[in-house]
Amino acid sequence: MAVIYCFSGTGNSLYAANKISAEINAEVVNMKSVGECDADVIGIVFPVYFWGLPKTVERFLGDIRITNKNAYIFAVITYGGLAGGADGAVDVLLKKQGVKLSYSAKVRMVRNYLPEFKVNDSKALWEKTDRRLDHVISDIKRRAVSKIAPYTAFNKTLHQNYPPLKTDCGKLFTVNGCRHCNACAYVCPNGNITLENGSPKFGSNCELCFGCVHICPAGAIDYNNKTQGKKRYKNVMQYEIHQLNARGFNRTRFEIDYTKPRNILTVEYVADEYSFTYEGGYPDSSVMINCLELGINSETGIAEQISGYHAYPIWKSASLTPPEAKDGALVMLDKIESGVTYQMKDNVTTYYDKSNGWLCIGALDCDNAEYVRFSENCIAAVGDGKLAAIWVSLPTDCEIMKRLK
């Protein structure tokens, strides 16, 4: 069994972790998932911060308990400027529980620490990154062992300049022109961003990963007068970080109740905000499907509407025939408390058909599924108590359909 623990704010480390996992058949999980680990192969993938470990990585290595003392443990460290000796810091913490780091590699990727660098995204850099990762994967497959550089006093001195070690960096963010898409909250690896009236509020557990700054479609978030006017970093992996950050269980169960009326609200898509929206009705709980919220009334369990961030650049074109459906209610069977959000564990693909305006969020083909029109233009597919897909009908002449290829 193989597992890769990953910390990622802008998508670089998640890109590396996913590429490695595909080749060694490993599960990629968030570093919040601590406890016991008895895997035969254990990966630790993260970015270097000021020649040292992000606070989250240090906490993780102090909390996890590796019970397989013969495990092959590797670290892959991504960086944009200089890598330093962060692998030595990992080895020190692992040795405290009687295991050691077998192999480490450093992978240069796009610089995106905006207070000090300009984003240097380029095709040539990505080609070099991929070649480097291919070499690292080859090493890991053959269980290569490498010399681990010591974590020196010089490393420690430089790491003391890492701003979150000295101050509450969350207080230094400003927000102007927020479109209330919630993307910043979804991408934050530490759950440090909460929403007040739809706008971000920053807590005291900031790592300065700048995931929120880079992903904001409005460019509304800045830090300490050091990021204004600077190009943001965009990559597809940003839209998958929410899945890495999810704490949920996919334990949610649903049923269809045709005796109850459907919701009369209509969901719309705002292309410039990369999100679904609707007017009226405010469900107090939700189930997250990727970054998409399925709003749930906690008293009745009825799903009332979908809303939230759902980036169209990664949707896939397909020929879609909408399913036949009866009006009714989509009901969540698990008791959910007001204010609580569950996260569907499985990653979900969205398909679109530009010719007829239909979207399918989830499985295109659902065996033994029933279909219910639970709001004006939304259909849910439920099979064996599981929510398999949500179908949405949008006008073919709306802005989002014009932008899709």
C-alpha positions in Angstrom: 0.0 0.0 0.0 1.2 3.5 -0.9 0.1 6.9 0.4 1.3 10.4 -0.4 0.7 13.2 2.1 0.6 16.6 0.4 0.5 20.2 1.4 -0.3 22.6 -1.5 -1.5 26.2 -1.7 -1.2 27.2 -5.4 -1.2 23.7 -7.0 2.5 23.1 -7.6 3.0 20.4 -5.0 -0.4 18.9 -5.7 0.7 18.6 -9.4 3.8 16.8 -8.4 2.0 14.5 -5.9 -0.7 13.6 -8.4 1.9 12.8 -11.1 3.8 10.5 -8.8 0.6 8.9 -7.4 -0.5 7.9 -10.9 2.7 6.0 -11.5 3.0 4.2 -8.1 -0.7 3.7 -7.5 -0.8 5.8 -4.3 -3.6 7.7 -2.6 -3.0 11.4 -2.2 -4.3 12.8 1.0 -4.1 16.1 2.9 -1.6 16.5 5.7 -4.6 17.2 8.0 -5.2 13.4 7.8 -3.0 12.5 10.7 -3.1 9.4 12.9 -1.4 6.0 12.3 0.0 5.0 9.0 1.2 1.5 8.2 1.7 1.9 4.5 4.7 0.3 2.8 5.5 3.4 0.7 4.9 6.8 2.2 5.4 10.1 0.3 5.6 13.6 1.7 5.2 16.4 -0.9 5.3 20.1 0.0 6.8 23.4 -1.0 9.9 24.8 0.8 9.2 28.1 2.7 12.3 30.2 3.5 14.6 27.2 3.4 12.4 25.3 5.9 9.1 23.6 6.5 5.7 25.2 6.3 4.1 25.2 9.8 1.5 22.7 8.6 4.2 20.2 7.4 6.0 20.5 10.7 2.8 19.9 12.7 2.0 16.9 10.5 5.4 15.3 11.0 5.0 15.7 14.7 1.5 14.3 14.9 1.6 11.3 12.5 2.5 7.9 13.8 4.2 5.6 11.3 3.8 2.0 12.6 5.6 0.3 9.7 9.2 0.9 10.7 10.4 -0.6 7.4 8.4 1.7 5.2 10.1 3.3 2.2 9.6 7.0 2.9 10.3 9.7 0.3 10.0 13.5 0.2 9.5 15.6 -2.9 10.1 19.3 -2.2 8.9 21.9 -4.7 10.5 25.3 -4.9 10.6 28.5 -7.0 13.7 30.3 -5.8 16.1 28.2 -3.7 15.3 24.9 -2.1 17.6 24.9 1.0 17.9 21.8 3.2 14.2 21.2 4.1 14.7 17.4 3.5 17.0 17.4 6.5 14.3 18.9 8.7 11.9 16.2 7.6 14.5 13.5 8.5 15.1 15.0 11.9 11.3 14.8 12.7 10.9 11.3 11.3 13.9 10.0 13.4 12.1 11.0 16.5 9.6 8.2 16.0 12.1 5.6 14.9 11.9 5.9 11.1 14.0 7.7 8.5 13.8 9.4 5.2 14.9 7.0 2.5 14.9 9.4 -0.5 14.4 13.1 -1.2 14.3 15.2 -4.3 13.8 18.8 -5.1 11.7 20.0 -8.0 11.9 23.5 -9.4 8.4 24.8 -10.3 6.8 28.2 -11.1 7.8 31.0 -8.6 4.6 32.5 -7.1 5.7 34.1 -3.8 4.5 37.5 -4.9 6.2 39.7 -2.2 9.6 38.7 -3.6 9.1 37.3 -7.1 7.2 37.8 -10.3 5.4 34.8 -11.7 7.7 33.0 -14.2 5.2 30.6 -15.7 6.3 29.3 -19.1 6.0 26.2 -21.3 9.8 25.7 -21.1 9.8 25.6 -17.3 6.9 23.1 -17.2 8.8 20.9 -19.6 11.8 20.9 -17.3 9.5 20.2 -14.3 8.0 17.2 -16.1 11.4 15.8 -17.0 12.6 16.2 -13.4 9.5 14.5 -12.1 9.9 11.6 -14.5 13.4 11.1 -13.1 12.1 11.3 -9.5 9.3 8.8 -10.3 11.9 6.4 -11.8 13.9 6.6 -8.6 10.9 6.0 -6.4 9.8 3.0 -8.4 13.1 1.3 -7.9 13.2 2.3 -4.3 16.3 4.5 -4.7 18.0 5.7 -1.5 19.6 9.1 -1.5 21.8 11.1 0.9 19.8 13.5 3.0 21.4 16.9 3.4 21.6 18.0 7.0 19.4 20.8 8.3 22.1 23.3 9.2 22.2 26.3 11.5 22.3 28.4 8.3 19.0 26.9 7.2 17.5 27.5 10.6 18.6 31.1 10.6 17.1 31.8 7.2 13.9 30.0 8.1 13.4 32.4 11.0 12.7 35.1 8.4 9.5 33.2 7.4 6.8 35.8 8.3 4.2 33.5 9.9 6.7 32.6 12.6 6.8 36.3 13.7 3.4 37.7 13.0 -0.3 37.0 12.3 -0.1 37.4 8.5 -3.9 37.1 8.2 -4.2 40.6 9.5 -2.2 42.0 6.5 -4.6 40.9 3.7 -6.9 43.4 2.1 -10.0 42.7 -0.1 -11.3 45.2 -2.7 -13.8 44.2 -5.4 -14.8 40.8 -4.0 -17.4 39.0 -6.2 -18.3 36.6 -3.4 -17.4 33.5 -5.4 -15.9 31.8 -2.2 -12.9 30.4 -4.2 -10.4 31.8 -1.7 -12.0 29.9 1.2 -12.1 26.6 -0.8 -8.5 26.8 -1.8 -7.0 27.6 1.6 -5.1 24.5 2.8 -5.5 25.5 6.5 -9.1 26.5 6.4 -8.0 29.9 7.5 -10.5 31.8 5.5 -14.1 32.1 6.6 -16.9 34.0 4.9 -18.9 36.9 6.4 -21.8 38.0 4.2 -20.0 36.3 1.3 -16.7 38.1 1.8 -13.5 36.5 3.1 -12.3 36.9 6.7 -8.7 35.8 7.4 -7.8 34.0 10.6 -4.6 33.6 12.4 -3.3 30.4 10.9 -2.0 31.8 7.6 1.0 30.1 5.9 1.4 32.8 3.2 1.0 30.2 0.5 -0.9 32.9 -1.5 -3.4 30.3 -2.9 -6.2 32.8 -2.2 -4.4 35.7 -3.9 -3.7 33.7 -7.1 -7.0 31.9 -7.5 -9.3 35.0 -7.0 -10.9 35.6 -10.4 -11.4 39.3 -9.6 -7.8 39.9 -8.4 -9.5 41.3 -5.3 -7.0 40.0 -2.6 -3.7 41.7 -1.8 -1.1 41.3 0.9 0.6 44.1 2.8 1.0 46.4 -0.1 3.4 43.9 -1.8 1.2 42.2 -4.4 -0.7 45.1 -6.0 -0.6 45.0 -9.8 1.4 41.8 -10.0 0.5 39.0 -12.3 -1.3 36.1 -10.6 -0.5 32.5 -11.1 -3.1 30.3 -12.8 -3.0 26.6 -13.3 -5.6 23.8 -13.5 -4.5 22.2 -10.3 -5.8 25.2 -8.3 -9.3 23.9 -9.1 -8.4 20.5 -7.6 -6.9 21.8 -4.3 -10.4 21.9 -2.7 -10.5 18.2 -3.1 -7.2 17.8 -1.3 -8.4 20.1 1.4 -11.7 18.3 2.0 -12.2 16.7 5.4 -15.4 15.0 4.4 -16.5 11.4 4.3 -18.8 10.8 1.3 -21.1 9.3 3.9 -24.1 11.3 2.7 -27.1 9.3 1.6 -30.1 10.6 -0.4 -33.6 9.6 -1.4 -36.2 11.0 -3.8 -39.6 12.1 -2.4 -42.1 12.7 -5.3 -44.8 13.7 -2.9 -43.1 16.9 -2.1 -42.9 19.8 -4.6 -39.8 20.9 -6.3 -38.1 24.2 -5.6 -39.2 27.0 -7.9 -35.8 28.7 -7.9 -33.7 28.8 -11.0 -29.9 28.5 -10.9 -27.8 30.7 -13.1 -24.1 30.8 -14.0 -22.0 34.0 -13.8 -19.1 33.5 -16.1 -16.9 36.3 -14.7 -17.2 34.8 -11.2 -16.8 31.2 -12.2 -19.8 30.3 -10.1 -23.4 29.3 -10.0 -25.8 31.6 -8.3 -29.5 32.1 -7.5 -31.8 34.6 -6.0 -34.0 33.8 -2.9 -33.9 30.9 -0.5 -31.0 30.5 1.9 -30.4 26.9 3.0 -28.5 26.7 6.2 -26.3 23.7 5.5 -24.7 22.1 2.5 -23.0 19.2 0.8 -19.9 20.1 -1.2 -19.4 18.5 -4.7 -15.9 19.7 -5.6 -16.4 23.5 -4.8 -20.1 23.4 -5.7 -22.5 23.7 -2.8 -25.7 21.7 -2.7 -27.7 23.7 -0.3 -29.6 21.6 2.3 -32.4 22.7 4.7 -31.2 21.2 8.0 -34.7 20.8 9.4 -36.2 19.0 6.4 -33.1 17.5 4.8 -34.3 18.8 1.4 -31.8 20.0 -1.2 -33.0 23.4 -2.3 -30.4 24.7 -4.8 -26.9 24.6 -6.1 -24.5 27.5 -5.9 -20.8 28.5 -5.6 -17.5 28.3 -7.3 -17.4 25.9 -10.3 -14.7 26.8 -12.8 -15.8 26.3 -16.4 -12.2 26.1 -17.9 -11.9 22.5 -16.8 -15.4 21.3 -17.9 -15.4 18.7 -20.7 -17.3 18.8 -23.9 -19.8 15.9 -24.5 -23.0 15.1 -26.3 -25.7 15.2 -23.6 -29.2 13.9 -23.7 -31.0 15.1 -20.5 -32.7 12.3 -18.5 -36.5 12.1 -18.1 -37.4 13.3 -14.6 -40.5 13.9 -12.4 -40.9 16.9 -10.1 -40.1 16.2 -6.5 -37.7 16.7 -3.7 -34.1 15.5 -3.2 -33.8 14.6 0.4 -30.6 13.9 2.4 -31.2 11.0 4.8 -28.3 11.7 7.2 -29.1 14.2 9.9 -27.2 17.4 9.3 -26.9 20.3 11.8 -27.4 23.9 10.8 -24.2 25.5 9.6 -22.4 22.2 8.9 -21.0 21.3 5.5 -20.2 17.7 4.3 -17.7 17.1 1.5 -18.3 14.5 -1.1 -15.0 12.5 -1.2 -15.0 11.5 -4.9 -13.7 14.0 -7.4 -16.4 14.9 -9.9 -16.2 15.8 -13.6 -18.5 18.4 -15.2 -19.6 17.8 -18.8 -21.3 20.3 -21.1 -23.2 20.3 -24.4 -23.0 23.7 -26.0 -25.7 22.8 -28.5 -28.4 22.5 -25.9 -27.1 24.2 -22.8 -27.1 21.1 -20.6 -24.5 20.3 -18.0 -23.9 17.0 -16.2 -22.0 17.3 -12.9 -21.0 13.7 -12.1 -21.6 10.4 -13.8 -23.0 10.4 -17.3 -24.4 6.9 -17.0 -26.0 5.9 -13.7 -27.1 2.3 -13.3 -30.4 1.8 -11.4 -30.8 5.5 -10.9 -33.9 7.6 -10.4 -34.1 11.2 -11.6 -35.9 14.0 -9.9 -36.3 17.6 -11.0 -35.7 19.2 -7.6 -35.6 22.8 -8.8 -36.6 24.7 -11.9 -33.7 23.8 -14.0 -31.8 21.1 -11.9 -32.2 17.3 -12.1 -30.6 14.9 -9.6 -29.7 11.3 -10.3 -29.8 9.0 -7.2 -28.8 5.4 -7.3 -28.5 3.0 -4.3 -28.9 5.9 -1.9 -26.0 7.9 -3.4 -26.1 11.1 -5.4 -24.6 10.2 -8.7 -25.1 13.4 -10.8 -26.7 16.7 -11.0 -28.0 17.9 -14.4 -28.4 21.7 -15.0 -30.1 23.4 -18.0 -28.7 26.8 -19.0 -29.9 29.0 -21.8 -27.8 28.4 -24.9 -27.4 32.1 -25.5 -26.0 32.9 -22.0 -22.5 34.3 -21.5 -21.0 31.0 -20.3 -22.2 29.1 -23.4 -20.6 31.8 -25.6 -17.2 31.2 -23.8 -17.2 27.4 -24.0 -15.4 25.9 -27.0 
